[in-house]
Amino acid sequence: MDKVLLSVAPVSASDTHIDPKKIAEDVIACEKAGAGMVHLHVRDAQGKLTPNLEVFRETIERIREKSNIVIEASTGGVSNLTIQERCAPLYYDKVECASLNVGSVNLGTAVYQNPIDEVRFCVQEIIKNKKTPEVEVFELGMIHTTVQLYQEFSIPDPLLFSIVLGHEGAAPATVEALIAMRGFIPGNMLWGITHAHRVNNDIICAAVGMGAKTIRVGFEDSNYMDAGMQSETNAPIVAHFTKLLESMGKSPMTPDEARETFRIGR
């Protein structure tokens, strides 16, 4: 059966109370429901992005006590942090993967700034610390830039893209945009889908049908399971997408299958 990685991003950007115990319990339940990876930003107790790993470390340590889920840290997010501060989680040994952002873009009323010199620094640190990158692309030009960086830095294969749709100011959540962006990704590279502000599963289903190897769900993007169905925790969302994959003749990767497929830690 064809395998797809279910990645859960469990914390909303608007959350102002970060409780490591609560997040860890939710993530552990998410792995049992089918998630193979967790995507987390480094935040303080009030939800603000920070280079201080104290709350992040506690969350990861609690997760690791009972879960084998792949740990991915974000090096992004709209903030005033320097690129050196954004790269702080790359030096933490329990982080296995890192999101990589390769260009600037409007996100609502904010400008998500990723100047190319800072991108190059982040790529170097990801490679130096043997983290596996997942490149978040918000528009077509970012895919082209990524291919150039792949060649410039000899980024290890297989390079993984996450096509991000649905943010105001970036690529819209339409099948046409998905097809266009998928068409720019070289055939020897892997890709997945993140649908921000999702209220139904149309785009994710289309992406799975087109060969997506990853699906990102969770409160960072949406608390919807499907149209008209919202959840108070992340695990029911993951369980819903596990059933959706099975209905399409696929199944979720285990964490170790994800490590093998994406060569995580190699």
PyRosetta script that sets phi, psi and omega in degrees:
from pyrosetta import init, pose_from_sequence

init()
pose = pose_from_sequence("MDKVLLSVAPVSASDTHIDPKKIAEDVIACEKAGAGMVHLHVRDAQGKLTPNLEVFRETIERIREKSNIVIEASTGGVSNLTIQERCAPLYYDKVECASLNVGSVNLGTAVYQNPIDEVRFCVQEIIKNKKTPEVEVFELGMIHTTVQLYQEFSIPDPLLFSIVLGHEGAAPATVEALIAMRGFIPGNMLWGITHAHRVNNDIICAAVGMGAKTIRVGFEDSNYMDAGMQSETNAPIVAHFTKLLESMGKSPMTPDEARETFRIGR")
pose.set_psi(1, 137.7)
pose.set_omega(1, 179.2)
pose.set_phi(2, -64.2)
pose.set_psi(2, 135.5)
pose.set_omega(2, -176.3)
pose.set_phi(3, -106.6)
pose.set_psi(3, 142.1)
pose.set_omega(3, 177.3)
pose.set_phi(4, -131.7)
pose.set_psi(4, 135.5)
pose.set_omega(4, 178.2)
pose.set_phi(5, -81.4)
pose.set_psi(5, 122.3)
pose.set_omega(5, 171.4)
pose.set_phi(6, -92.5)
pose.set_psi(6, 114.4)
pose.set_omega(6, 178.2)
pose.set_phi(7, -105.5)
pose.set_psi(7, 133.7)
pose.set_omega(7, -180.0)
pose.set_phi(8, -112.0)
pose.set_psi(8, 128.5)
pose.set_omega(8, 174.0)
pose.set_phi(9, -109.1)
pose.set_psi(9, 93.7)
pose.set_omega(9, -162.1)
pose.set_phi(10, -84.2)
pose.set_psi(10, -9.0)
pose.set_omega(10, -172.1)
pose.set_phi(11, -114.3)
pose.set_psi(11, 122.5)
pose.set_omega(11, 177.0)
pose.set_phi(12, -69.5)
pose.set_psi(12, 143.1)
pose.set_omega(12, 177.3)
pose.set_phi(13, -63.0)
pose.set_psi(13, -20.5)
pose.set_omega(13, -179.4)
pose.set_phi(14, -90.1)
pose.set_psi(14, -1.4)
pose.set_omega(14, -178.3)
pose.set_phi(15, -70.5)
pose.set_psi(15, 125.1)
pose.set_omega(15, -179.0)
pose.set_phi(16, -108.4)
pose.set_psi(16, 11.0)
pose.set_omega(16, 177.3)
pose.set_phi(17, -138.0)
pose.set_psi(17, 101.1)
pose.set_omega(17, -177.9)
pose.set_phi(18, -96.4)
pose.set_psi(18, 111.0)
pose.set_omega(18, -177.7)
pose.set_phi(19, -110.3)
pose.set_psi(19, 101.8)
pose.set_omega(19, -177.1)
pose.set_phi(20, -53.7)
pose.set_psi(20, -40.2)
pose.set_omega(20, -179.1)
pose.set_phi(21, -64.7)
pose.set_psi(21, -45.1)
pose.set_omega(21, -179.1)
pose.set_phi(22, -65.4)
pose.set_psi(22, -43.9)
pose.set_omega(22, 179.6)
pose.set_phi(23, -63.3)
pose.set_psi(23, -44.8)
pose.set_omega(23, -178.9)
pose.set_phi(24, -61.3)
pose.set_psi(24, -43.4)
pose.set_omega(24, 179.1)
pose.set_phi(25, -60.9)
pose.set_psi(25, -40.5)
pose.set_omega(25, 179.0)
pose.set_phi(26, -65.1)
pose.set_psi(26, -44.6)
pose.set_omega(26, -178.8)
pose.set_phi(27, -65.3)
pose.set_psi(27, -41.5)
pose.set_omega(27, 177.7)
pose.set_phi(28, -60.2)
pose.set_psi(28, -41.3)
pose.set_omega(28, 176.2)
pose.set_phi(29, -66.4)
pose.set_psi(29, -34.3)
pose.set_omega(29, 178.9)
pose.set_phi(30, -64.7)
pose.set_psi(30, -40.3)
pose.set_omega(30, 177.8)
pose.set_phi(31, -62.2)
pose.set_psi(31, -42.8)
pose.set_omega(31, 179.0)
pose.set_phi(32, -62.5)
pose.set_psi(32, -28.0)
pose.set_omega(32, -179.5)
pose.set_phi(33, -84.7)
pose.set_psi(33, -9.9)
pose.set_omega(33, 176.7)
pose.set_phi(34, 131.3)
pose.set_psi(34, -4.0)
pose.set_omega(34, -179.6)
pose.set_phi(35, -75.2)
pose.set_psi(35, 137.0)
pose.set_omega(35, 177.9)
pose.set_phi(36, -106.2)
pose.set_psi(36, -13.2)
pose.set_omega(36, -178.1)
pose.set_phi(37, -143.2)
pose.set_psi(37, 148.2)
pose.set_omega(37, 172.0)
pose.set_phi(38, -120.1)
pose.set_psi(38, 135.9)
pose.set_omega(38, 179.7)
pose.set_phi(39, -111.4)
pose.set_psi(39, 119.7)
pose.set_omega(39, -177.4)
pose.set_phi(40, -132.7)
pose.set_psi(40, 141.5)
pose.set_omega(40, 169.8)
pose.set_phi(41, -90.5)
pose.set_psi(41, 156.1)
pose.set_omega(41, 174.6)
pose.set_phi(42, -85.1)
pose.set_psi(42, 111.0)
pose.set_omega(42, -177.9)
pose.set_phi(43, -125.9)
pose.set_psi(43, 157.2)
pose.set_omega(43, 172.0)
pose.set_phi(44, -87.9)
pose.set_psi(44, -177.0)
pose.set_omega(44, -174.8)
pose.set_phi(45, -63.6)
pose.set_psi(45, -21.5)
pose.set_omega(45, 179.1)
pose.set_phi(46, -95.1)
pose.set_psi(46, 3.5)
pose.set_omega(46, 176.6)
pose.set_phi(47, 91.7)
pose.set_psi(47, 2.8)
pose.set_omega(47, -178.7)
pose.set_phi(48, -82.2)
pose.set_psi(48, 137.1)
pose.set_omega(48, 176.7)
pose.set_phi(49, -63.1)
pose.set_psi(49, 139.2)
pose.set_omega(49, -172.7)
pose.set_phi(50, -153.5)
pose.set_psi(50, 154.2)
pose.set_omega(50, 171.8)
pose.set_phi(51, -84.2)
pose.set_psi(51, -6.3)
pose.set_omega(51, -180.0)
pose.set_phi(52, -78.4)
pose.set_psi(52, 117.6)
pose.set_omega(52, -173.3)
pose.set_phi(53, -86.6)
pose.set_psi(53, 5.2)
pose.set_omega(53, -171.8)
pose.set_phi(54, -55.7)
pose.set_psi(54, -54.9)
pose.set_omega(54, -178.2)
pose.set_phi(55, -69.6)
pose.set_psi(55, -39.2)
pose.set_omega(55, 178.2)
pose.set_phi(56, -60.5)
pose.set_psi(56, -47.8)
pose.set_omega(56, -179.6)
pose.set_phi(57, -60.3)
pose.set_psi(57, -44.3)
pose.set_omega(57, -179.8)
pose.set_phi(58, -60.5)
pose.set_psi(58, -41.1)
pose.set_omega(58, 179.2)
pose.set_phi(59, -62.1)
pose.set_psi(59, -47.6)
pose.set_omega(59, -178.1)
pose.set_phi(60, -65.4)
pose.set_psi(60, -42.1)
pose.set_omega(60, 179.6)
pose.set_phi(61, -60.7)
pose.set_psi(61, -41.5)
pose.set_omega(61, 178.6)
pose.set_phi(62, -65.7)
pose.set_psi(62, -40.6)
pose.set_omega(62, 177.5)
pose.set_phi(63, -61.7)
pose.set_psi(63, -46.7)
pose.set_omega(63, -173.8)
pose.set_phi(64, -67.2)
pose.set_psi(64, -20.6)
pose.set_omega(64, 177.7)
pose.set_phi(65, -60.6)
pose.set_psi(65, -33.2)
pose.set_omega(65, -173.1)
pose.set_phi(66, -131.4)
pose.set_psi(66, 6.7)
pose.set_omega(66, -174.6)
pose.set_phi(67, -141.5)
pose.set_psi(67, 143.9)
pose.set_omega(67, 176.9)
pose.set_phi(68, -100.0)
pose.set_psi(68, 10.0)
pose.set_omega(68, -175.0)
pose.set_phi(69, -57.3)
pose.set_psi(69, 144.6)
pose.set_omega(69, 177.4)
pose.set_phi(70, -67.6)
pose.set_psi(70, 134.2)
pose.set_omega(70, -178.2)
pose.set_phi(71, -99.6)
pose.set_psi(71, 118.4)
pose.set_omega(71, 175.2)
pose.set_phi(72, -117.5)
pose.set_psi(72, 130.8)
pose.set_omega(72, 176.6)
pose.set_phi(73, -107.0)
pose.set_psi(73, 145.0)
pose.set_omega(73, 175.7)
pose.set_phi(74, -84.7)
pose.set_psi(74, 141.2)
pose.set_omega(74, 168.7)
pose.set_phi(75, -106.4)
pose.set_psi(75, 13.8)
pose.set_omega(75, -174.8)
pose.set_phi(76, -121.1)
pose.set_psi(76, -154.3)
pose.set_omega(76, -176.0)
pose.set_phi(77, 101.9)
pose.set_psi(77, 142.1)
pose.set_omega(77, -179.9)
pose.set_phi(78, -72.6)
pose.set_psi(78, 118.9)
pose.set_omega(78, -177.6)
pose.set_phi(79, -164.5)
pose.set_psi(79, 179.3)
pose.set_omega(79, 174.8)
pose.set_phi(80, -100.7)
pose.set_psi(80, 12.9)
pose.set_omega(80, -179.5)
pose.set_phi(81, -68.4)
pose.set_psi(81, 147.3)
pose.set_omega(81, 172.2)
pose.set_phi(82, -74.2)
pose.set_psi(82, 165.6)
pose.set_omega(82, 179.1)
pose.set_phi(83, -65.4)
pose.set_psi(83, -33.0)
pose.set_omega(83, 176.8)
pose.set_phi(84, -63.3)
pose.set_psi(84, -40.9)
pose.set_omega(84, 178.0)
pose.set_phi(85, -68.6)
pose.set_psi(85, -38.1)
pose.set_omega(85, 178.5)
pose.set_phi(86, -64.5)
pose.set_psi(86, -26.3)
pose.set_omega(86, -178.7)
pose.set_phi(87, -86.4)
pose.set_psi(87, 1.9)
pose.set_omega(87, -176.4)
pose.set_phi(88, -50.4)
pose.set_psi(88, -42.1)
pose.set_omega(88, -177.1)
pose.set_phi(89, -69.7)
pose.set_psi(89, -13.0)
pose.set_omega(89, -179.6)
pose.set_phi(90, -67.2)
pose.set_psi(90, -17.5)
pose.set_omega(90, -176.8)
pose.set_phi(91, -98.5)
pose.set_psi(91, 7.7)
pose.set_omega(91, 179.4)
pose.set_phi(92, -99.0)
pose.set_psi(92, 122.9)
pose.set_omega(92, -169.3)
pose.set_phi(93, -66.6)
pose.set_psi(93, -21.9)
pose.set_omega(93, -178.9)
pose.set_phi(94, -83.4)
pose.set_psi(94, -8.2)
pose.set_omega(94, 173.0)
pose.set_phi(95, -80.0)
pose.set_psi(95, 127.0)
pose.set_omega(95, -177.5)
pose.set_phi(96, -104.4)
pose.set_psi(96, -33.9)
pose.set_omega(96, -177.1)
pose.set_phi(97, -129.8)
pose.set_psi(97, 161.6)
pose.set_omega(97, 178.6)
pose.set_phi(98, -143.5)
pose.set_psi(98, 135.5)
pose.set_omega(98, 173.1)
pose.set_phi(99, -73.2)
pose.set_psi(99, 143.7)
pose.set_omega(99, -179.1)
pose.set_phi(100, -126.4)
pose.set_psi(100, 128.7)
pose.set_omega(100, 178.9)
pose.set_phi(101, -115.3)
pose.set_psi(101, 128.6)
pose.set_omega(101, -164.9)
pose.set_phi(102, -114.3)
pose.set_psi(102, 6.1)
pose.set_omega(102, -179.8)
pose.set_phi(103, -163.6)
pose.set_psi(103, 163.0)
pose.set_omega(103, -179.9)
pose.set_phi(104, -89.3)
pose.set_psi(104, 151.2)
pose.set_omega(104, -176.1)
pose.set_phi(105, -160.6)
pose.set_psi(105, 151.0)
pose.set_omega(105, 171.2)
pose.set_phi(106, -75.8)
pose.set_psi(106, 132.0)
pose.set_omega(106, 173.0)
pose.set_phi(107, -125.2)
pose.set_psi(107, 98.7)
pose.set_omega(107, -173.0)
pose.set_phi(108, 64.1)
pose.set_psi(108, -125.8)
pose.set_omega(108, 179.1)
pose.set_phi(109, -92.0)
pose.set_psi(109, -3.1)
pose.set_omega(109, -179.2)
pose.set_phi(110, -97.1)
pose.set_psi(110, 157.4)
pose.set_omega(110, 172.9)
pose.set_phi(111, -109.8)
pose.set_psi(111, 118.6)
pose.set_omega(111, 178.6)
pose.set_phi(112, -87.1)
pose.set_psi(112, 106.1)
pose.set_omega(112, -169.7)
pose.set_phi(113, -96.4)
pose.set_psi(113, 123.4)
pose.set_omega(113, 176.8)
pose.set_phi(114, -139.8)
pose.set_psi(114, 72.6)
pose.set_omega(114, 178.2)
pose.set_phi(115, -59.4)
pose.set_psi(115, 148.7)
pose.set_omega(115, -171.2)
pose.set_phi(116, -62.0)
pose.set_psi(116, -34.8)
pose.set_omega(116, 178.2)
pose.set_phi(117, -63.8)
pose.set_psi(117, -37.3)
pose.set_omega(117, 177.6)
pose.set_phi(118, -70.6)
pose.set_psi(118, -36.4)
pose.set_omega(118, 176.7)
pose.set_phi(119, -61.0)
pose.set_psi(119, -44.9)
pose.set_omega(119, 179.9)
pose.set_phi(120, -61.1)
pose.set_psi(120, -40.7)
pose.set_omega(120, 177.1)
pose.set_phi(121, -60.2)
pose.set_psi(121, -45.6)
pose.set_omega(121, -178.9)
pose.set_phi(122, -62.6)
pose.set_psi(122, -42.8)
pose.set_omega(122, 178.1)
pose.set_phi(123, -59.4)
pose.set_psi(123, -45.9)
pose.set_omega(123, -179.7)
pose.set_phi(124, -60.2)
pose.set_psi(124, -42.5)
pose.set_omega(124, -178.9)
pose.set_phi(125, -69.9)
pose.set_psi(125, -37.0)
pose.set_omega(125, 176.6)
pose.set_phi(126, -61.1)
pose.set_psi(126, -47.1)
pose.set_omega(126, -179.3)
pose.set_phi(127, -66.2)
pose.set_psi(127, -46.1)
pose.set_omega(127, -177.3)
pose.set_phi(128, -58.8)
pose.set_psi(128, -37.4)
pose.set_omega(128, -176.8)
pose.set_phi(129, -95.8)
pose.set_psi(129, 9.8)
pose.set_omega(129, 173.3)
pose.set_phi(130, 57.1)
pose.set_psi(130, 40.7)
pose.set_omega(130, 172.2)
pose.set_phi(131, -96.0)
pose.set_psi(131, 149.2)
pose.set_omega(131, 179.0)
pose.set_phi(132, -90.9)
pose.set_psi(132, 122.0)
pose.set_omega(132, -177.7)
pose.set_phi(133, -82.2)
pose.set_psi(133, 145.2)
pose.set_omega(133, 166.5)
pose.set_phi(134, -120.8)
pose.set_psi(134, 114.2)
pose.set_omega(134, -172.5)
pose.set_phi(135, -87.8)
pose.set_psi(135, 117.1)
pose.set_omega(135, 178.4)
pose.set_phi(136, -88.9)
pose.set_psi(136, 119.5)
pose.set_omega(136, -177.3)
pose.set_phi(137, -117.6)
pose.set_psi(137, 125.9)
pose.set_omega(137, -175.1)
pose.set_phi(138, -103.3)
pose.set_psi(138, -9.0)
pose.set_omega(138, 177.6)
pose.set_phi(139, -163.4)
pose.set_psi(139, 170.0)
pose.set_omega(139, -170.7)
pose.set_phi(140, -61.0)
pose.set_psi(140, -40.2)
pose.set_omega(140, -177.3)
pose.set_phi(141, -59.4)
pose.set_psi(141, -29.6)
pose.set_omega(141, 179.7)
pose.set_phi(142, -67.2)
pose.set_psi(142, -32.8)
pose.set_omega(142, 177.3)
pose.set_phi(143, -66.1)
pose.set_psi(143, -44.8)
pose.set_omega(143, 178.2)
pose.set_phi(144, -60.5)
pose.set_psi(144, -43.5)
pose.set_omega(144, 178.5)
pose.set_phi(145, -62.0)
pose.set_psi(145, -41.1)
pose.set_omega(145, -179.9)
pose.set_phi(146, -61.9)
pose.set_psi(146, -42.5)
pose.set_omega(146, 178.8)
pose.set_phi(147, -61.9)
pose.set_psi(147, -39.1)
pose.set_omega(147, 176.6)
pose.set_phi(148, -64.2)
pose.set_psi(148, -43.1)
pose.set_omega(148, 178.8)
pose.set_phi(149, -66.1)
pose.set_psi(149, -37.4)
pose.set_omega(149, 177.5)
pose.set_phi(150, -56.9)
pose.set_psi(150, -42.9)
pose.set_omega(150, 179.3)
pose.set_phi(151, -74.4)
pose.set_psi(151, -41.1)
pose.set_omega(151, -177.1)
pose.set_phi(152, -64.5)
pose.set_psi(152, -41.1)
pose.set_omega(152, -174.2)
pose.set_phi(153, -104.3)
pose.set_psi(153, 1.8)
pose.set_omega(153, -176.4)
pose.set_phi(154, 50.2)
pose.set_psi(154, 51.4)
pose.set_omega(154, 179.4)
pose.set_phi(155, -60.7)
pose.set_psi(155, 131.2)
pose.set_omega(155, -177.1)
pose.set_phi(156, -58.7)
pose.set_psi(156, 145.2)
pose.set_omega(156, 173.7)
pose.set_phi(157, -79.7)
pose.set_psi(157, 157.2)
pose.set_omega(157, -7.0)
pose.set_phi(158, -86.7)
pose.set_psi(158, 130.9)
pose.set_omega(158, 177.8)
pose.set_phi(159, -72.0)
pose.set_psi(159, 133.4)
pose.set_omega(159, -176.5)
pose.set_phi(160, -113.1)
pose.set_psi(160, 127.2)
pose.set_omega(160, 174.5)
pose.set_phi(161, -103.4)
pose.set_psi(161, 147.2)
pose.set_omega(161, 164.2)
pose.set_phi(162, -116.7)
pose.set_psi(162, 114.5)
pose.set_omega(162, 176.7)
pose.set_phi(163, -78.5)
pose.set_psi(163, 116.1)
pose.set_omega(163, -176.5)
pose.set_phi(164, -103.2)
pose.set_psi(164, 118.1)
pose.set_omega(164, -179.0)
pose.set_phi(165, -121.5)
pose.set_psi(165, 151.5)
pose.set_omega(165, 169.0)
pose.set_phi(166, 105.7)
pose.set_psi(166, -4.2)
pose.set_omega(166, 176.2)
pose.set_phi(167, -82.3)
pose.set_psi(167, 134.9)
pose.set_omega(167, 175.4)
pose.set_phi(168, -61.6)
pose.set_psi(168, 127.2)
pose.set_omega(168, -178.6)
pose.set_phi(169, 99.1)
pose.set_psi(169, -11.6)
pose.set_omega(169, 179.1)
pose.set_phi(170, -121.0)
pose.set_psi(170, -165.1)
pose.set_omega(170, -176.9)
pose.set_phi(171, -60.6)
pose.set_psi(171, 133.8)
pose.set_omega(171, -177.3)
pose.set_phi(172, -75.3)
pose.set_psi(172, 160.1)
pose.set_omega(172, 178.8)
pose.set_phi(173, -85.4)
pose.set_psi(173, 75.5)
pose.set_omega(173, 177.2)
pose.set_phi(174, -129.8)
pose.set_psi(174, 155.4)
pose.set_omega(174, 177.3)
pose.set_phi(175, -63.8)
pose.set_psi(175, -34.4)
pose.set_omega(175, 179.8)
pose.set_phi(176, -62.9)
pose.set_psi(176, -43.0)
pose.set_omega(176, 178.1)
pose.set_phi(177, -66.1)
pose.set_psi(177, -40.1)
pose.set_omega(177, 177.7)
pose.set_phi(178, -60.3)
pose.set_psi(178, -46.6)
pose.set_omega(178, -179.4)
pose.set_phi(179, -62.8)
pose.set_psi(179, -42.6)
pose.set_omega(179, -179.1)
pose.set_phi(180, -63.3)
pose.set_psi(180, -46.0)
pose.set_omega(180, -177.5)
pose.set_phi(181, -71.2)
pose.set_psi(181, -39.2)
pose.set_omega(181, 175.5)
pose.set_phi(182, -59.7)
pose.set_psi(182, -36.6)
pose.set_omega(182, -178.4)
pose.set_phi(183, -66.7)
pose.set_psi(183, -20.1)
pose.set_omega(183, 179.8)
pose.set_phi(184, -88.1)
pose.set_psi(184, -12.7)
pose.set_omega(184, -178.5)
pose.set_phi(185, -83.6)
pose.set_psi(185, 123.9)
pose.set_omega(185, 179.9)
pose.set_phi(186, -56.5)
pose.set_psi(186, 147.8)
pose.set_omega(186, -174.9)
pose.set_phi(187, -64.3)
pose.set_psi(187, -19.6)
pose.set_omega(187, -180.0)
pose.set_phi(188, -88.7)
pose.set_psi(188, 4.6)
pose.set_omega(188, -179.2)
pose.set_phi(189, -113.1)
pose.set_psi(189, 157.6)
pose.set_omega(189, -177.8)
pose.set_phi(190, -102.1)
pose.set_psi(190, 158.8)
pose.set_omega(190, -178.1)
pose.set_phi(191, -151.1)
pose.set_psi(191, 160.5)
pose.set_omega(191, 176.3)
pose.set_phi(192, -146.2)
pose.set_psi(192, -171.2)
pose.set_omega(192, -172.2)
pose.set_phi(193, -130.7)
pose.set_psi(193, 136.9)
pose.set_omega(193, 167.6)
pose.set_phi(194, -126.2)
pose.set_psi(194, 121.9)
pose.set_omega(194, -179.8)
pose.set_phi(195, -111.8)
pose.set_psi(195, 101.3)
pose.set_omega(195, 179.6)
pose.set_phi(196, -72.3)
pose.set_psi(196, 144.2)
pose.set_omega(196, 177.9)
pose.set_phi(197, 59.2)
pose.set_psi(197, 34.1)
pose.set_omega(197, -177.0)
pose.set_phi(198, -68.5)
pose.set_psi(198, 134.2)
pose.set_omega(198, 173.9)
pose.set_phi(199, -121.3)
pose.set_psi(199, -4.4)
pose.set_omega(199, 171.7)
pose.set_phi(200, -149.7)
pose.set_psi(200, -179.2)
pose.set_omega(200, -173.2)
pose.set_phi(201, -110.2)
pose.set_psi(201, 16.4)
pose.set_omega(201, -175.5)
pose.set_phi(202, -58.1)
pose.set_psi(202, -48.7)
pose.set_omega(202, -176.3)
pose.set_phi(203, -67.7)
pose.set_psi(203, -41.1)
pose.set_omega(203, 179.4)
pose.set_phi(204, -64.6)
pose.set_psi(204, -42.2)
pose.set_omega(204, 177.6)
pose.set_phi(205, -61.9)
pose.set_psi(205, -41.3)
pose.set_omega(205, 177.9)
pose.set_phi(206, -62.5)
pose.set_psi(206, -42.5)
pose.set_omega(206, -179.6)
pose.set_phi(207, -63.8)
pose.set_psi(207, -43.9)
pose.set_omega(207, 178.5)
pose.set_phi(208, -60.5)
pose.set_psi(208, -42.2)
pose.set_omega(208, 178.0)
pose.set_phi(209, -64.0)
pose.set_psi(209, -26.3)
pose.set_omega(209, 180.0)
pose.set_phi(210, -89.4)
pose.set_psi(210, -2.3)
pose.set_omega(210, 175.5)
pose.set_phi(211, 107.7)
pose.set_psi(211, 16.7)
pose.set_omega(211, 177.9)
pose.set_phi(212, -58.0)
pose.set_psi(212, 136.3)
pose.set_omega(212, 178.1)
pose.set_phi(213, -99.5)
pose.set_psi(213, -10.1)
pose.set_omega(213, 175.8)
pose.set_phi(214, -136.6)
pose.set_psi(214, 146.8)
pose.set_omega(214, 171.2)
pose.set_phi(215, -128.6)
pose.set_psi(215, 127.3)
pose.set_omega(215, 174.5)
pose.set_phi(216, -104.3)
pose.set_psi(216, 129.3)
pose.set_omega(216, 177.1)
pose.set_phi(217, -132.4)
pose.set_psi(217, 174.1)
pose.set_omega(217, 177.6)
pose.set_phi(218, 121.7)
pose.set_psi(218, 170.6)
pose.set_omega(218, -169.8)
pose.set_phi(219, -63.2)
pose.set_psi(219, -23.7)
pose.set_omega(219, 177.9)
pose.set_phi(220, -60.4)
pose.set_psi(220, -30.7)
pose.set_omega(220, -178.3)
pose.set_phi(221, -105.7)
pose.set_psi(221, -38.0)
pose.set_omega(221, -176.3)
pose.set_phi(222, -174.9)
pose.set_psi(222, 148.1)
pose.set_omega(222, 173.9)
pose.set_phi(223, -100.5)
pose.set_psi(223, 14.3)
pose.set_omega(223, 179.2)
pose.set_phi(224, -85.1)
pose.set_psi(224, 138.5)
pose.set_omega(224, 166.6)
pose.set_phi(225, -85.9)
pose.set_psi(225, -45.4)
pose.set_omega(225, 178.3)
pose.set_phi(226, -159.5)
pose.set_psi(226, 179.9)
pose.set_omega(226, -178.6)
pose.set_phi(227, -55.7)
pose.set_psi(227, 124.5)
pose.set_omega(227, 179.2)
pose.set_phi(228, 76.5)
pose.set_psi(228, 4.7)
pose.set_omega(228, -177.1)
pose.set_phi(229, -124.2)
pose.set_psi(229, 107.6)
pose.set_omega(229, 178.4)
pose.set_phi(230, -109.9)
pose.set_psi(230, 161.0)
pose.set_omega(230, -177.1)
pose.set_phi(231, -130.4)
pose.set_psi(231, 151.2)
pose.set_omega(231, 179.0)
pose.set_phi(232, -91.4)
pose.set_psi(232, -12.8)
pose.set_omega(232, 174.9)
pose.set_phi(233, -137.5)
pose.set_psi(233, 170.5)
pose.set_omega(233, -174.7)
pose.set_phi(234, -82.7)
pose.set_psi(234, -29.9)
pose.set_omega(234, -174.7)
pose.set_phi(235, -58.3)
pose.set_psi(235, -42.1)
pose.set_omega(235, 177.2)
pose.set_phi(236, -62.9)
pose.set_psi(236, -31.0)
pose.set_omega(236, 176.6)
pose.set_phi(237, -65.6)
pose.set_psi(237, -46.3)
pose.set_omega(237, 178.3)
pose.set_phi(238, -60.9)
pose.set_psi(238, -44.3)
pose.set_omega(238, 179.6)
pose.set_phi(239, -60.3)
pose.set_psi(239, -39.1)
pose.set_omega(239, 178.9)
pose.set_phi(240, -62.6)
pose.set_psi(240, -42.4)
pose.set_omega(240, -178.9)
pose.set_phi(241, -74.9)
pose.set_psi(241, -26.3)
pose.set_omega(241, 171.9)
pose.set_phi(242, -61.6)
pose.set_psi(242, -45.0)
pose.set_omega(242, 177.9)
pose.set_phi(243, -66.3)
pose.set_psi(243, -37.7)
pose.set_omega(243, 178.5)
pose.set_phi(244, -61.7)
pose.set_psi(244, -45.4)
pose.set_omega(244, 178.3)
pose.set_phi(245, -60.1)
pose.set_psi(245, -44.8)
pose.set_omega(245, -179.2)
pose.set_phi(246, -62.3)
pose.set_psi(246, -34.4)
pose.set_omega(246, 178.8)
pose.set_phi(247, -69.0)
pose.set_psi(247, -19.9)
pose.set_omega(247, 179.0)
pose.set_phi(248, -100.2)
pose.set_psi(248, 12.4)
pose.set_omega(248, 177.3)
pose.set_phi(249, 79.1)
pose.set_psi(249, 23.5)
pose.set_omega(249, -179.3)
pose.set_phi(250, -127.7)
pose.set_psi(250, 173.7)
pose.set_omega(250, 178.3)
pose.set_phi(251, -146.4)
pose.set_psi(251, 155.3)
pose.set_omega(251, -178.7)
pose.set_phi(252, -74.4)
pose.set_psi(252, 143.1)
pose.set_omega(252, 174.9)
pose.set_phi(253, -70.6)
pose.set_psi(253, 143.6)
pose.set_omega(253, 166.7)
pose.set_phi(254, -74.6)
pose.set_psi(254, 163.9)
pose.set_omega(254, 176.4)
pose.set_phi(255, -55.2)
pose.set_psi(255, -42.3)
pose.set_omega(255, -179.0)
pose.set_phi(256, -69.8)
pose.set_psi(256, -33.5)
pose.set_omega(256, 174.3)
pose.set_phi(257, -65.4)
pose.set_psi(257, -36.3)
pose.set_omega(257, 176.5)
pose.set_phi(258, -65.1)
pose.set_psi(258, -42.6)
pose.set_omega(258, 178.9)
pose.set_phi(259, -61.2)
pose.set_psi(259, -38.1)
pose.set_omega(259, 179.4)
pose.set_phi(260, -71.5)
pose.set_psi(260, -45.7)
pose.set_omega(260, -176.9)
pose.set_phi(261, -63.8)
pose.set_psi(261, -43.6)
pose.set_omega(261, -175.6)
pose.set_phi(262, -99.6)
pose.set_psi(262, 7.3)
pose.set_omega(262, 177.4)
pose.set_phi(263, 53.7)
pose.set_psi(263, 46.0)
pose.set_omega(263, -179.0)
pose.set_phi(264, -73.9)
pose.set_psi(264, 130.8)
pose.set_omega(264, 179.0)
pose.set_phi(265, 84.2)
pose.set_psi(265, 11.4)
pose.set_omega(265, -179.0)
pose.set_phi(266, -112.0)
pose.dump_pdb("model.pdb")
